[in-house]
Amino acid sequence: MLAFNHAQWHEQVRIDLGHLIRGFHVRGCPDTESTGTLRVLKDPDWLEPAEYYGLMIHALLLAAQRYQESAYMDEAHALARHVSRSAWTDGREQRRVHRHWQRLNNRWTRVTQPMLIGGIGITLSAIAALVGMRPDDEMERFLGEMDATYAHYQSPAGFFISASGWGAEQDIIPSTAWQSHDLLYLLERHGAAEDFWNAFFATQNHVAVVLGQTMAWIEADPHWAARGYVTMHGMEVHGRKDRVNFEMHFPSRAGQGRQLSDDMLMPNEPRFIRTDEGIFHAGGRIDLWVRSTADRPYFGPALGWTEGILEQLEQE
């Protein structure tokens, strides 16, 4: 409507936003200055996850500008407080947004995990836009804390650790869809150095690895894989960035299971073994960029291993 001077829905938008505020907004989580929003009216006991609030905040900010009504700005501000004041600090001392609020036994309770790390950029973009229109030290501090979280959880390969709390593939496989939101926010807020795009599109010369609780994410142009640890088979999914389809690998004990196409296999793919003591690199490429979400340390190469031992274990 702003871009094309489109006025056909001018009054209808005002009506719809009034319905949104009256029907969906819930005051009181976590305090009386904060407002959450229902995802659907038929479930009045479940508030929208934090990563979606940017959609509503941006709309209300645009409405405040279009209709010159401060009530829209007030509602946007209350939604932003809901996000910032529901935030929590994780086990790595990083500030994180919450998952949602749930009403149980007539009491609202906050749920923090499982929850995204990368993928909250639309909400942060909206809060940054709010601060630009109505300065707020609390919101500015919150944005700074979240920027620090991004920095802490960024791989040298560029992507952010995806999530925590699932204990499965959701925590370690980066989503380009979600992280496009983060790119939008970070470029809006911080801009980009002259050489940023050269680095962004450059061929990756290392293997990027994210170690999880029971499996690892591994990527090296053009291959990627989600793999269980040695002797701890997981999803065992292999793919290529230039292909739509991916394939699954089964150990030999599974009989005549589906076999991988040769071009789906990452050459000299690194493999990892998890012990009670920690996680070790057990074979394959050694030029690694390793980030870990696991609950035990990563120690690097396991001395004394041979490719023959690894191959035997992989067949069992």
C-alpha positions, 0 to 999 in steps of 0.5 A: 500500500505504501509502495504503490500508493494503494488505498483500496484497503485503507479502511479494511486494514484498520478494521482488521488490525482492530480485530487483531488487537481485541481478539488476539492480544493477551496482556500480562505475560510476563507483566502488565506492560507486556502483551502476547498474541494468540496464534489462533482464536480456537486455542486461547491457552497458547501464545505465539512463539517469539520468532513470529512477533516481527510480523505483527510488530511491523504491521502495527508500526506501519499502521501507526505511520499510516493512520497517525494513531499512537495506539498502534505504536503502543500495541507494537511496544507491548508486543516487543516487551513481551519478547524482550522480557520473556527472554532467558539466558541459556547454559552458555550464558547467551541471551535467547528468545523464548518458545511460547507461553502456555496456560495450564491449570489457569496459570500462564507458564513460559516455555523456553526450549526447544527453541531457535537460535538462528531464525529470529531476525524478523522479530529483531528487525521489527524491534529495531524499527520500533526503537528507530521510531520510539527510542527505548533503552531496554529494547536497545539493550535487548538487541545488543544482547541478541547480536552477541548471541549471534556472534557466539553461535556463528560458525566460521562457515557463516551460518548460525547454530540452529537451535537447542533443546530438541537433542536431534537434527533440529539443533544442528542442521542450519536452515537457509530459510530461517537464517535469511531472516537473520541476514535481513536483520543484521544487514539492516542493523549493521550494514556490510563491509566492502568485502562481505559479499565476496566472502559470502559467495566464496567457495568453502575450503573447509568442512563445516561441522556442528556436533550434536548430542547424538549426531553431527551436521557436516558440509563441504561444497557441494556435499552435506550430511547428517550423520550419527556418530561411529557405532551410533547410527542416526538419520544418516542422510546425504545430499548435495547443495545442487540437488533437490533430492537427498538419500539415506544410508543404511549399515550393511546389517540392514541387508539389501537396503537403499544404497547411496549414489556415488556422487552423493558421498562426500569424499573423505568425509570426516567421522566422529566418535562420542564417548563418556569423556568427550567427542573425537575426530575418528577419521577423514578430512582434517581441515575442519571448522567445528562448533559443538552443541553437545554436552561434552567437550570436543578433543580433536583427533583420536590418536591410534585410530586407523581407517581400517578400524573405522571401516570395520566399525561402520559395517557393524 
